[in-house]
Amino acid sequence: MRLLQDLELSRKESFEQLRKDKEQSDLRIQEHIQRLEARDQEKEARKRGHSRHNPSQEKQTLKIRKFKGENDPNIYIEWEQKVDQSFTIHVVSDQKQVDLVVLEFKDYAMTWWHQLCIDNINQESLVTSWRDLKNLMRARFVPSYYRRETL
Protein backbone atom coordinates (compact mmCIF):
# COMPACT_ATOMS: atom_id res chain seq x y z
CA MET A 1 0.00 0.00 0.00
CA ARG A 2 2.79 2.38 0.88
CA LEU A 3 4.42 1.62 -2.47
CA LEU A 4 1.24 2.60 -4.32
CA GLN A 5 1.02 5.86 -2.40
CA ASP A 6 4.66 6.61 -3.20
CA LEU A 7 4.07 5.85 -6.89
CA GLU A 8 0.98 8.08 -6.94
CA LEU A 9 2.89 10.90 -5.26
CA SER A 10 5.76 10.50 -7.68
CA ARG A 11 3.33 10.53 -10.62
CA LYS A 12 1.68 13.74 -9.33
CA GLU A 13 5.09 15.39 -8.82
CA SER A 14 6.15 14.35 -12.33
CA PHE A 15 2.91 15.64 -13.76
CA GLU A 16 3.31 18.95 -11.91
CA GLN A 17 6.89 19.28 -13.14
CA LEU A 18 5.75 18.57 -16.72
CA ARG A 19 3.07 21.22 -16.39
CA LYS A 20 5.60 23.79 -15.14
CA ASP A 21 8.02 22.86 -17.92
CA LYS A 22 5.26 23.28 -20.49
CA GLU A 23 4.32 26.72 -19.11
CA GLN A 24 7.95 27.84 -19.25
CA SER A 25 8.30 26.46 -22.75
CA ASP A 26 5.13 28.26 -23.85
CA LEU A 27 6.45 31.52 -22.40
CA ARG A 28 9.79 31.11 -24.18
CA ILE A 29 8.00 30.37 -27.45
CA GLN A 30 5.79 33.47 -27.08
CA GLU A 31 8.82 35.64 -26.27
CA HIS A 32 10.61 34.24 -29.31
CA ILE A 33 7.60 34.94 -31.53
CA GLN A 34 7.42 38.51 -30.20
CA ARG A 35 11.14 39.03 -30.91
CA LEU A 36 10.67 37.69 -34.45
CA GLU A 37 7.67 39.96 -35.04
CA ALA A 38 9.58 42.98 -33.71
CA ARG A 39 12.51 42.12 -35.98
CA ASP A 40 10.18 41.82 -38.99
CA GLN A 41 8.57 45.17 -38.15
CA GLU A 42 12.01 46.77 -37.87
CA LYS A 43 13.00 45.34 -41.27
CA GLU A 44 9.81 46.72 -42.83
CA ALA A 45 10.42 50.11 -41.22
CA ARG A 46 13.96 50.16 -42.63
CA LYS A 47 12.64 49.24 -46.10
CA ARG A 48 10.28 52.23 -45.92
CA GLY A 49 13.21 54.43 -44.98
CA HIS A 50 12.56 55.09 -41.34
CA SER A 51 13.03 53.42 -38.02
CA ARG A 52 10.15 52.36 -35.84
CA HIS A 53 12.15 53.54 -32.83
CA ASN A 54 12.53 57.11 -34.08
CA PRO A 55 9.02 58.58 -34.44
CA SER A 56 10.34 61.91 -35.74
CA GLN A 57 11.51 60.15 -38.91
CA GLU A 58 8.24 58.36 -39.58
CA LYS A 59 6.35 59.53 -42.62
CA GLN A 60 2.78 60.63 -42.35
CA THR A 61 0.48 58.83 -44.69
CA LEU A 62 -0.83 60.88 -47.57
CA LYS A 63 -4.60 60.87 -47.70
CA ILE A 64 -6.52 62.27 -50.64
CA ARG A 65 -10.29 62.56 -50.28
CA LYS A 66 -12.53 60.93 -52.85
CA PHE A 67 -13.89 63.19 -55.57
CA LYS A 68 -17.13 62.27 -57.32
CA GLY A 69 -17.43 65.13 -59.80
CA GLU A 70 -20.44 66.86 -58.30
CA ASN A 71 -22.02 69.88 -59.98
CA ASP A 72 -21.39 72.10 -56.96
CA PRO A 73 -18.26 74.22 -57.60
CA ASN A 74 -17.87 74.82 -53.85
CA ILE A 75 -17.35 71.10 -53.29
CA TYR A 76 -14.70 71.02 -56.01
CA ILE A 77 -12.87 74.11 -54.71
CA GLU A 78 -12.81 72.75 -51.16
CA TRP A 79 -11.54 69.37 -52.40
CA GLU A 80 -8.86 71.05 -54.53
CA GLN A 81 -7.67 73.11 -51.57
CA LYS A 82 -7.40 69.97 -49.41
CA VAL A 83 -5.35 68.26 -52.11
CA ASP A 84 -3.11 71.34 -52.40
CA GLN A 85 -2.56 71.24 -48.62
CA SER A 86 -1.69 67.55 -48.74
CA PHE A 87 0.89 68.10 -51.48
CA THR A 88 2.33 71.07 -49.58
CA ILE A 89 2.91 68.84 -46.55
CA HIS A 90 4.17 65.78 -48.45
CA VAL A 91 6.96 65.84 -51.00
CA VAL A 92 5.62 63.88 -53.95
CA SER A 93 6.75 63.89 -57.59
CA ASP A 94 4.50 65.53 -60.18
CA GLN A 95 3.47 62.28 -61.84
CA LYS A 96 2.80 60.59 -58.53
CA GLN A 97 0.59 63.52 -57.51
CA VAL A 98 -1.50 62.94 -60.63
CA ASP A 99 -1.65 59.20 -59.97
CA LEU A 100 -2.69 59.69 -56.33
CA VAL A 101 -5.45 62.13 -57.26
CA VAL A 102 -6.81 60.02 -60.12
CA LEU A 103 -6.97 57.00 -57.80
CA GLU A 104 -9.51 58.88 -55.70
CA PHE A 105 -11.90 59.70 -58.54
CA LYS A 106 -15.35 58.15 -58.26
CA ASP A 107 -18.59 58.25 -60.19
CA TYR A 108 -18.69 61.05 -62.76
CA ALA A 109 -15.11 62.21 -62.07
CA MET A 110 -13.83 58.76 -63.01
CA THR A 111 -15.95 58.71 -66.16
CA TRP A 112 -14.69 62.18 -67.09
CA TRP A 113 -11.06 61.12 -66.55
CA HIS A 114 -11.41 57.96 -68.63
CA GLN A 115 -13.05 59.90 -71.44
CA LEU A 116 -10.28 62.51 -71.32
CA CYS A 117 -7.66 59.75 -71.56
CA ILE A 118 -9.45 58.10 -74.49
CA ASP A 119 -9.82 61.42 -76.33
CA ASN A 120 -6.08 62.12 -75.97
CA ILE A 121 -4.73 58.60 -76.41
CA ASN A 122 -2.58 59.44 -79.45
CA GLN A 123 -1.14 62.66 -78.01
CA GLU A 124 1.66 63.15 -75.56
CA SER A 125 0.48 62.96 -71.98
CA LEU A 126 -1.93 65.82 -71.46
CA VAL A 127 -1.46 65.79 -67.71
CA THR A 128 2.02 65.63 -66.21
CA SER A 129 1.47 67.42 -62.91
CA TRP A 130 -1.16 68.27 -60.33
CA ARG A 131 -1.17 71.82 -61.72
CA ASP A 132 -2.10 70.52 -65.21
CA LEU A 133 -4.81 68.30 -63.78
CA LYS A 134 -6.12 71.12 -61.60
CA ASN A 135 -6.47 73.40 -64.65
CA LEU A 136 -8.40 70.74 -66.56
CA MET A 137 -10.62 70.02 -63.58
CA ARG A 138 -11.38 73.68 -62.99
CA ALA A 139 -12.39 74.03 -66.62
CA ARG A 140 -14.78 71.10 -66.21
CA PHE A 141 -16.09 71.33 -62.64
CA VAL A 142 -16.13 75.11 -62.02
CA PRO A 143 -18.41 77.21 -64.26
CA SER A 144 -16.82 80.24 -65.92
CA TYR A 145 -19.10 82.69 -64.10
CA TYR A 146 -18.00 81.18 -60.79
CA ARG A 147 -14.30 81.43 -61.74
CA ARG A 148 -14.70 85.12 -62.60
CA GLU A 149 -16.42 85.87 -59.29
CA THR A 150 -14.36 83.85 -56.84
CA LEU A 151 -11.04 82.71 -58.29
Buried (B, 14 or more C-beta within 10 A) or exposed (E): EEEEEEEEEEEEEEEEEEEEEEEEEEEEEEEEEEEEEEEEEEEEBEEEEBEBEEEEEBEEEBEBEEBBBBEEBEBBBEBBEBBEEBBEEBEBEBEBBBEBBBEBBEEBBBEBBEEBEEEEEEEEEEBEEBEBBBEBBBEBBBEEEBEEEEE
